[in-house]
Amino acid sequence: MLASEDLSDFDVLVFNTLRREGTTLTVDEQVGMTSFIGGGKGFVCLHISGCAPEGWAEYHDVTGGTAMMSS
């Protein structure tokens, strides 16, 4: 889904979904997204999608979001 080589034609990612359960990114997807943004591409994080998944500090660094609360 987010392997960096699959994203080469794109300039920006837009998230508008809470990253949890069925929408949690795999470790490989997290690495791909981190590489995408680290390589100078854009990322737009809307509303609730700024909540940082547990164990993914880079996402918090990029979004400035808060940690997800367990429900």
Chimera marker file (.cmm) of the C-alpha trace (Angstrom):
<marker_set name="trace">
<marker id="1" x="0.000" y="0.000" z="0.000" r="1" g="1" b="0" radius="0.5"/>
<marker id="2" x="2.602" y="2.594" z="0.996" r="1" g="1" b="0" radius="0.5"/>
<marker id="3" x="5.839" y="1.090" z="-0.261" r="1" g="1" b="0" radius="0.5"/>
<marker id="4" x="7.958" y="4.067" z="-1.282" r="1" g="1" b="0" radius="0.5"/>
<marker id="5" x="8.512" y="2.725" z="-4.809" r="1" g="1" b="0" radius="0.5"/>
<marker id="6" x="4.727" y="2.551" z="-5.298" r="1" g="1" b="0" radius="0.5"/>
<marker id="7" x="4.404" y="6.235" z="-4.380" r="1" g="1" b="0" radius="0.5"/>
<marker id="8" x="6.965" y="7.665" z="-6.783" r="1" g="1" b="0" radius="0.5"/>
<marker id="9" x="4.268" y="9.237" z="-8.993" r="1" g="1" b="0" radius="0.5"/>
<marker id="10" x="2.699" y="11.107" z="-6.071" r="1" g="1" b="0" radius="0.5"/>
<marker id="11" x="3.658" y="14.366" z="-4.379" r="1" g="1" b="0" radius="0.5"/>
<marker id="12" x="1.481" y="14.218" z="-1.282" r="1" g="1" b="0" radius="0.5"/>
<marker id="13" x="-0.384" y="11.774" z="0.980" r="1" g="1" b="0" radius="0.5"/>
<marker id="14" x="-3.684" y="12.808" z="2.566" r="1" g="1" b="0" radius="0.5"/>
<marker id="15" x="-4.974" y="10.986" z="5.649" r="1" g="1" b="0" radius="0.5"/>
<marker id="16" x="-8.481" y="11.548" z="6.999" r="1" g="1" b="0" radius="0.5"/>
<marker id="17" x="-8.924" y="8.361" z="9.012" r="1" g="1" b="0" radius="0.5"/>
<marker id="18" x="-7.958" y="7.250" z="12.487" r="1" g="1" b="0" radius="0.5"/>
<marker id="19" x="-5.066" y="4.758" z="12.151" r="1" g="1" b="0" radius="0.5"/>
<marker id="20" x="-6.403" y="1.874" z="14.215" r="1" g="1" b="0" radius="0.5"/>
<marker id="21" x="-7.658" y="-1.678" z="13.774" r="1" g="1" b="0" radius="0.5"/>
<marker id="22" x="-8.365" y="-2.243" z="10.048" r="1" g="1" b="0" radius="0.5"/>
<marker id="23" x="-6.664" y="1.000" z="9.030" r="1" g="1" b="0" radius="0.5"/>
<marker id="24" x="-3.418" y="0.522" z="10.961" r="1" g="1" b="0" radius="0.5"/>
<marker id="25" x="-0.393" y="0.573" z="8.674" r="1" g="1" b="0" radius="0.5"/>
<marker id="26" x="1.982" y="-2.378" z="8.649" r="1" g="1" b="0" radius="0.5"/>
<marker id="27" x="5.607" y="-1.821" z="9.630" r="1" g="1" b="0" radius="0.5"/>
<marker id="28" x="6.586" y="-1.900" z="5.932" r="1" g="1" b="0" radius="0.5"/>
<marker id="29" x="3.922" y="0.710" z="5.149" r="1" g="1" b="0" radius="0.5"/>
<marker id="30" x="5.128" y="2.871" z="8.034" r="1" g="1" b="0" radius="0.5"/>
<marker id="31" x="8.676" y="2.690" z="6.662" r="1" g="1" b="0" radius="0.5"/>
<marker id="32" x="7.395" y="3.549" z="3.171" r="1" g="1" b="0" radius="0.5"/>
<marker id="33" x="5.472" y="6.548" z="4.465" r="1" g="1" b="0" radius="0.5"/>
<marker id="34" x="8.409" y="7.736" z="6.563" r="1" g="1" b="0" radius="0.5"/>
<marker id="35" x="10.695" y="7.468" z="3.502" r="1" g="1" b="0" radius="0.5"/>
<marker id="36" x="8.143" y="9.272" z="1.332" r="1" g="1" b="0" radius="0.5"/>
<marker id="37" x="7.935" y="12.230" z="3.701" r="1" g="1" b="0" radius="0.5"/>
<marker id="38" x="11.664" y="12.153" z="4.520" r="1" g="1" b="0" radius="0.5"/>
<marker id="39" x="12.373" y="12.335" z="0.797" r="1" g="1" b="0" radius="0.5"/>
<marker id="40" x="10.667" y="15.717" z="0.599" r="1" g="1" b="0" radius="0.5"/>
<marker id="41" x="7.141" y="14.687" z="-0.354" r="1" g="1" b="0" radius="0.5"/>
<marker id="42" x="4.076" y="16.141" z="1.359" r="1" g="1" b="0" radius="0.5"/>
<marker id="43" x="1.681" y="14.837" z="3.963" r="1" g="1" b="0" radius="0.5"/>
<marker id="44" x="-1.703" y="16.300" z="4.941" r="1" g="1" b="0" radius="0.5"/>
<marker id="45" x="-3.190" y="15.016" z="8.160" r="1" g="1" b="0" radius="0.5"/>
<marker id="46" x="-6.857" y="15.914" z="8.676" r="1" g="1" b="0" radius="0.5"/>
<marker id="47" x="-8.696" y="15.935" z="11.997" r="1" g="1" b="0" radius="0.5"/>
<marker id="48" x="-8.630" y="12.576" z="13.840" r="1" g="1" b="0" radius="0.5"/>
<marker id="49" x="-5.934" y="11.093" z="11.606" r="1" g="1" b="0" radius="0.5"/>
<marker id="50" x="-3.385" y="13.006" z="13.712" r="1" g="1" b="0" radius="0.5"/>
<marker id="51" x="-3.737" y="10.525" z="16.555" r="1" g="1" b="0" radius="0.5"/>
<marker id="52" x="-0.453" y="8.677" z="16.761" r="1" g="1" b="0" radius="0.5"/>
<marker id="53" x="-0.618" y="4.883" z="16.660" r="1" g="1" b="0" radius="0.5"/>
<marker id="54" x="1.140" y="3.161" z="19.551" r="1" g="1" b="0" radius="0.5"/>
<marker id="55" x="4.755" y="2.328" z="18.808" r="1" g="1" b="0" radius="0.5"/>
<marker id="56" x="5.134" y="4.684" z="15.837" r="1" g="1" b="0" radius="0.5"/>
<marker id="57" x="6.988" y="7.713" z="17.186" r="1" g="1" b="0" radius="0.5"/>
<marker id="58" x="7.752" y="9.051" z="13.689" r="1" g="1" b="0" radius="0.5"/>
<marker id="59" x="4.040" y="9.522" z="13.015" r="1" g="1" b="0" radius="0.5"/>
<marker id="60" x="3.735" y="11.635" z="16.146" r="1" g="1" b="0" radius="0.5"/>
<marker id="61" x="6.781" y="13.645" z="15.061" r="1" g="1" b="0" radius="0.5"/>
<marker id="62" x="5.277" y="14.314" z="11.620" r="1" g="1" b="0" radius="0.5"/>
<marker id="63" x="1.719" y="15.092" z="12.757" r="1" g="1" b="0" radius="0.5"/>
<marker id="64" x="2.275" y="16.591" z="16.188" r="1" g="1" b="0" radius="0.5"/>
<marker id="65" x="-0.727" y="14.474" z="17.164" r="1" g="1" b="0" radius="0.5"/>
<marker id="66" x="-1.481" y="12.831" z="20.449" r="1" g="1" b="0" radius="0.5"/>
<marker id="67" x="-1.381" y="9.172" z="21.368" r="1" g="1" b="0" radius="0.5"/>
<marker id="68" x="-4.558" y="7.157" z="20.783" r="1" g="1" b="0" radius="0.5"/>
<marker id="69" x="-6.536" y="6.306" z="23.863" r="1" g="1" b="0" radius="0.5"/>
<marker id="70" x="-7.682" y="2.717" z="24.346" r="1" g="1" b="0" radius="0.5"/>
<marker id="71" x="-11.431" y="2.306" z="24.133" r="1" g="1" b="0" radius="0.5"/>
<link id1="1" id2="2" r="1" g="1" b="0" radius="0.2"/>
<link id1="2" id2="3" r="1" g="1" b="0" radius="0.2"/>
<link id1="3" id2="4" r="1" g="1" b="0" radius="0.2"/>
<link id1="4" id2="5" r="1" g="1" b="0" radius="0.2"/>
<link id1="5" id2="6" r="1" g="1" b="0" radius="0.2"/>
<link id1="6" id2="7" r="1" g="1" b="0" radius="0.2"/>
<link id1="7" id2="8" r="1" g="1" b="0" radius="0.2"/>
<link id1="8" id2="9" r="1" g="1" b="0" radius="0.2"/>
<link id1="9" id2="10" r="1" g="1" b="0" radius="0.2"/>
<link id1="10" id2="11" r="1" g="1" b="0" radius="0.2"/>
<link id1="11" id2="12" r="1" g="1" b="0" radius="0.2"/>
<link id1="12" id2="13" r="1" g="1" b="0" radius="0.2"/>
<link id1="13" id2="14" r="1" g="1" b="0" radius="0.2"/>
<link id1="14" id2="15" r="1" g="1" b="0" radius="0.2"/>
<link id1="15" id2="16" r="1" g="1" b="0" radius="0.2"/>
<link id1="16" id2="17" r="1" g="1" b="0" radius="0.2"/>
<link id1="17" id2="18" r="1" g="1" b="0" radius="0.2"/>
<link id1="18" id2="19" r="1" g="1" b="0" radius="0.2"/>
<link id1="19" id2="20" r="1" g="1" b="0" radius="0.2"/>
<link id1="20" id2="21" r="1" g="1" b="0" radius="0.2"/>
<link id1="21" id2="22" r="1" g="1" b="0" radius="0.2"/>
<link id1="22" id2="23" r="1" g="1" b="0" radius="0.2"/>
<link id1="23" id2="24" r="1" g="1" b="0" radius="0.2"/>
<link id1="24" id2="25" r="1" g="1" b="0" radius="0.2"/>
<link id1="25" id2="26" r="1" g="1" b="0" radius="0.2"/>
<link id1="26" id2="27" r="1" g="1" b="0" radius="0.2"/>
<link id1="27" id2="28" r="1" g="1" b="0" radius="0.2"/>
<link id1="28" id2="29" r="1" g="1" b="0" radius="0.2"/>
<link id1="29" id2="30" r="1" g="1" b="0" radius="0.2"/>
<link id1="30" id2="31" r="1" g="1" b="0" radius="0.2"/>
<link id1="31" id2="32" r="1" g="1" b="0" radius="0.2"/>
<link id1="32" id2="33" r="1" g="1" b="0" radius="0.2"/>
<link id1="33" id2="34" r="1" g="1" b="0" radius="0.2"/>
<link id1="34" id2="35" r="1" g="1" b="0" radius="0.2"/>
<link id1="35" id2="36" r="1" g="1" b="0" radius="0.2"/>
<link id1="36" id2="37" r="1" g="1" b="0" radius="0.2"/>
<link id1="37" id2="38" r="1" g="1" b="0" radius="0.2"/>
<link id1="38" id2="39" r="1" g="1" b="0" radius="0.2"/>
<link id1="39" id2="40" r="1" g="1" b="0" radius="0.2"/>
<link id1="40" id2="41" r="1" g="1" b="0" radius="0.2"/>
<link id1="41" id2="42" r="1" g="1" b="0" radius="0.2"/>
<link id1="42" id2="43" r="1" g="1" b="0" radius="0.2"/>
<link id1="43" id2="44" r="1" g="1" b="0" radius="0.2"/>
<link id1="44" id2="45" r="1" g="1" b="0" radius="0.2"/>
<link id1="45" id2="46" r="1" g="1" b="0" radius="0.2"/>
<link id1="46" id2="47" r="1" g="1" b="0" radius="0.2"/>
<link id1="47" id2="48" r="1" g="1" b="0" radius="0.2"/>
<link id1="48" id2="49" r="1" g="1" b="0" radius="0.2"/>
<link id1="49" id2="50" r="1" g="1" b="0" radius="0.2"/>
<link id1="50" id2="51" r="1" g="1" b="0" radius="0.2"/>
<link id1="51" id2="52" r="1" g="1" b="0" radius="0.2"/>
<link id1="52" id2="53" r="1" g="1" b="0" radius="0.2"/>
<link id1="53" id2="54" r="1" g="1" b="0" radius="0.2"/>
<link id1="54" id2="55" r="1" g="1" b="0" radius="0.2"/>
<link id1="55" id2="56" r="1" g="1" b="0" radius="0.2"/>
<link id1="56" id2="57" r="1" g="1" b="0" radius="0.2"/>
<link id1="57" id2="58" r="1" g="1" b="0" radius="0.2"/>
<link id1="58" id2="59" r="1" g="1" b="0" radius="0.2"/>
<link id1="59" id2="60" r="1" g="1" b="0" radius="0.2"/>
<link id1="60" id2="61" r="1" g="1" b="0" radius="0.2"/>
<link id1="61" id2="62" r="1" g="1" b="0" radius="0.2"/>
<link id1="62" id2="63" r="1" g="1" b="0" radius="0.2"/>
<link id1="63" id2="64" r="1" g="1" b="0" radius="0.2"/>
<link id1="64" id2="65" r="1" g="1" b="0" radius="0.2"/>
<link id1="65" id2="66" r="1" g="1" b="0" radius="0.2"/>
<link id1="66" id2="67" r="1" g="1" b="0" radius="0.2"/>
<link id1="67" id2="68" r="1" g="1" b="0" radius="0.2"/>
<link id1="68" id2="69" r="1" g="1" b="0" radius="0.2"/>
<link id1="69" id2="70" r="1" g="1" b="0" radius="0.2"/>
<link id1="70" id2="71" r="1" g="1" b="0" radius="0.2"/>
</marker_set>
